[in-house]
């Protein structure tokens, strides 16, 4: 079945992708130390984050640093690497889950910090961990249509406040096993910033064309993971199973609609944990050797995970190779998007 879920692009390329790293490294052993009494009382062995989730460490931003500033830093790097005049940027999309406030939009602050032109459209696009890929599709449609020449997509994520609040709650003597595992996924999150510049393929033969994508949703699962500024609750096992189901549905639909993604050169997957990544690779038949990892050192960066992993791995990709970006956002939404490098 074709329609909104099957998108093809004709004249849009990724010109640059950039990241900024948070400065403070927080090893998973720190969480074991902070929750040692809770673990002992509940009979939970320490080391689950490192040994099971495969997350050795993650990073934190300084508590007084605005997410919009982080996003702007990433955007500035991407723009400088692209070598285009920022007055030509026609669209700015901020896809961050992490926010400094509810109003106004994060994109407005990023627009101001980057001194983008007044005609540059700017807004936030939120869709959990899938937002960045959604923004790529949206920007590509506008570029293909000739409405804009360049688009800048930015994202900034921070786990410090949520994890400090989570540790404080879980360290309480009344914490139950259900509460511990309901909030455990919060401890897998990380902090980072990423940005991407998209432009016209016919004007930038050096770019990396966006070929198209396939998407599906399983919105009946929208209560398996939800959070706010203070707390995130996750039914980890149910979310994993539902995510695998919707991802496989997307994969099957993609083959039926003419996409051939069984032998891509590189698979840039959303980075959650070792358990999630291994299960997804087995379910979809993805060769682990072709799927670079960022979560062991950075944790789950939310919507910044895919562009960050792509940026870290881009020097290993040869011209003309096929790259598949595969993302899942709690809710559940999933998209796989193909690039030709």
Residue pairs with C-beta under 8 A, 6 or more apart in sequence:
1 253
1 256
1 257
2 257
4 215
5 214
5 215
5 216
5 253
6 212
6 213
6 214
6 215
6 253
6 257
7 137
7 140
7 141
7 212
7 213
7 214
7 215
8 211
8 212
9 137
9 140
9 141
9 144
9 209
9 210
9 211
9 212
10 144
10 201
11 143
11 144
11 200
11 201
11 202
12 139
12 140
12 143
12 144
12 198
12 199
12 200
12 201
12 209
12 210
13 198
13 199
13 200
13 201
13 204
13 207
13 208
13 209
13 210
14 136
14 196
14 197
14 198
14 207
14 208
14 210
14 339
15 81
15 82
15 84
15 150
15 197
15 198
15 199
15 204
15 206
15 207
15 208
16 78
16 79
16 81
16 82
16 196
16 197
17 78
17 194
17 195
17 196
17 197
17 307
17 310
17 311
17 314
18 74
18 77
18 78
18 81
18 194
18 195
18 196
18 311
19 74
19 77
19 192
19 193
19 194
19 195
19 304
19 307
19 308
19 311
19 312
20 70
20 73
20 74
20 77
20 192
20 193
20 194
21 59
21 192
22 59
22 60
22 61
22 158
22 190
22 191
22 192
22 193
23 59
23 61
23 62
24 59
24 60
24 61
24 62
25 57
25 58
25 59
26 57
26 58
26 59
26 60
26 163
27 56
27 57
28 47
28 49
28 50
28 53
28 55
28 56
28 57
28 58
28 187
29 50
31 49
31 163
31 167
31 187
32 39
32 46
32 47
32 49
34 167
34 171
35 46
35 167
35 170
35 171
36 46
37 171
37 173
38 44
38 170
38 171
38 172
38 175
38 180
39 45
39 46
41 173
42 175
42 176
42 177
42 180
44 177
44 180
48 184
49 55
49 187
49 188
50 56
52 273
52 274
52 275
53 188
53 273
53 274
53 275
54 273
54 274
54 275
54 277
54 295
54 296
55 188
55 190
55 273
55 274
55 295
55 296
55 299
55 300
56 296
56 297
57 296
57 297
57 299
58 159
58 188
58 189
58 190
58 191
58 297
58 298
58 299
59 190
59 191
59 192
59 298
59 299
60 158
60 159
60 160
60 163
60 191
61 70
61 158
61 160
61 191
63 160
63 161
66 100
66 109
67 96
67 98
67 99
67 100
67 106
67 156
67 157
67 158
68 94
68 100
68 106
68 109
68 110
68 113
68 156
69 109
69 113
69 156
70 156
70 158
70 193
71 94
71 96
71 106
71 110
71 154
71 155
71 156
71 193
71 195
72 109
72 110
72 113
72 114
72 154
73 193
74 154
74 155
74 156
74 193
74 194
74 195
75 92
75 110
75 114
75 152
75 154
75 195
76 114
77 195
78 152
78 154
78 195
78 196
78 197
79 86
79 89
79 114
79 152
79 195
79 197
81 197
82 150
82 197
82 199
84 150
84 197
84 199
86 114
86 115
86 116
86 117
87 116
87 117
88 117
88 149
88 150
89 116
89 117
89 120
89 150
89 151
89 152
90 119
90 120
90 121
90 142
90 147
90 148
90 149
90 150
90 151
91 120
91 121
91 122
91 139
91 142
91 148
91 150
91 151
91 152
92 107
92 110
92 111
92 114
92 116
92 120
92 121
92 122
92 123
92 151
92 152
92 153
92 154
93 107
93 122
93 123
93 124
93 125
93 135
93 138
93 139
93 151
93 152
93 153
93 154
94 105
94 106
94 107
94 110
94 122
94 123
94 124
94 125
94 154
94 155
95 124
95 125
95 126
95 127
95 131
95 132
95 134
95 135
95 153
95 154
95 155
95 303
96 106
96 124
96 126
96 131
96 154
96 155
96 156
96 157
96 303
96 304
97 126
97 128
97 129
97 131
97 157
97 302
97 303
98 156
98 157
98 158
98 302
99 106
99 229
100 106
100 109
105 122
105 123
105 124
106 124
106 156
107 122
107 123
107 124
108 122
110 122
110 154
111 120
111 122
114 152
116 122
116 152
121 148
125 131
125 134
125 135
125 138
127 134
127 303
127 329
127 331
127 333
128 225
128 302
128 303
128 329
128 330
128 331
128 333
129 270
129 300
129 302
129 303
129 305
129 327
129 328
129 329
129 330
130 270
130 303
130 327
130 328
130 329
130 331
130 333
130 334
130 335
131 155
131 303
131 329
132 153
132 155
132 194
132 196
132 303
132 304
132 306
132 307
132 327
133 213
133 303
133 306
133 325
133 327
133 335
133 337
134 335
135 153
136 153
136 196
136 198
136 210
136 325
136 337
137 213
137 335
137 337
139 148
139 151
139 153
139 198
140 198
140 210
142 148
142 151
143 149
143 150
143 151
143 198
143 199
143 200
149 199
149 200
149 203
150 197
150 198
150 199
151 197
151 198
151 199
152 195
152 196
152 197
152 198
153 195
153 196
153 198
153 307
154 193
154 194
154 195
155 193
155 194
155 195
155 302
155 303
155 304
155 307
156 192
156 193
156 304
157 189
157 190
157 191
157 192
157 193
157 301
157 302
157 303
157 304
158 191
159 186
159 189
159 190
159 191
159 299
160 191
161 229
162 186
162 189
162 227
162 229
162 230
162 231
162 232
163 186
163 187
163 189
165 230
165 231
166 183
166 186
166 187
166 231
166 232
167 187
169 175
169 179
169 183
169 231
170 179
170 180
170 183
181 236
182 233
182 234
182 235
183 231
183 232
183 233
183 234
184 234
184 236
185 225
185 232
185 234
185 236
186 227
186 231
186 232
186 234
188 272
188 273
188 295
188 299
188 300
189 232
189 299
189 300
189 301
189 302
190 295
190 298
190 299
190 300
190 301
191 299
191 301
192 298
192 301
192 304
192 308
193 304
194 301
194 304
194 307
194 308
194 311
195 307
196 307
198 210
199 207
201 207
201 209
208 323
208 339
208 340
208 341
209 339
209 340
210 337
210 338
210 339
211 338
211 339
211 340
212 259
212 337
212 338
213 335
213 336
213 337
213 338
214 250
214 253
214 254
214 257
214 259
214 335
214 336
215 250
215 333
215 334
215 335
215 336
216 246
216 249
216 250
216 253
216 333
216 334
217 246
217 331
217 332
217 333
217 334
218 242
218 245
218 246
218 249
218 331
218 332
218 333
218 334
219 331
219 332
219 333
221 238
221 239
221 242
221 246
221 331
221 332
222 330
222 331
222 332
224 234
224 235
224 238
224 239
224 242
224 330
224 332
225 232
225 233
225 234
225 235
225 239
225 330
226 232
226 233
226 330
227 233
234 330
239 330
239 332
240 275
240 276
240 279
242 332
243 276
243 280
243 328
243 332
243 334
244 279
244 280
244 283
246 328
246 332
246 333
246 334
247 280
247 283
247 284
247 326
247 328
247 334
248 283
248 284
250 334
250 335
250 336
251 261
251 284
251 336
254 261
254 336
255 261
255 262
259 336
259 338
261 324
261 336
261 338
262 285
264 290
264 322
264 323
264 324
264 338
265 290
265 317
265 318
265 321
265 322
265 323
265 341
266 290
266 291
266 292
266 313
266 316
266 317
266 321
266 322
266 323
266 324
266 341
267 286
267 287
267 290
267 291
267 323
267 324
267 326
268 291
268 292
268 306
268 309
268 310
268 313
268 323
268 324
268 325
268 326
269 277
269 280
269 281
269 286
269 291
269 306
269 309
269 326
269 327
270 305
270 306
270 326
270 327
270 328
271 277
271 293
271 294
271 295
271 298
271 300
271 301
271 305
271 306
271 309
272 295
272 300
273 295
273 300
274 295
274 296
277 291
277 293
277 295
278 288
280 286
280 326
281 287
281 288
281 291
284 326
292 309
292 312
292 313
292 316
293 309
294 301
294 305
294 308
294 309
294 312
295 305
298 305
298 308
301 308
303 327
303 329
306 325
306 327
310 323
310 325
317 323
317 341
318 341
319 341
320 340
320 341
321 340
321 341
322 338
322 339
322 340
322 341
323 338
323 339
323 340
323 341
324 336
324 337
324 338
324 339
325 335
325 336
325 337
325 338
325 339
326 334
326 335
326 336
326 337
327 334
327 335
327 336
327 337
328 334
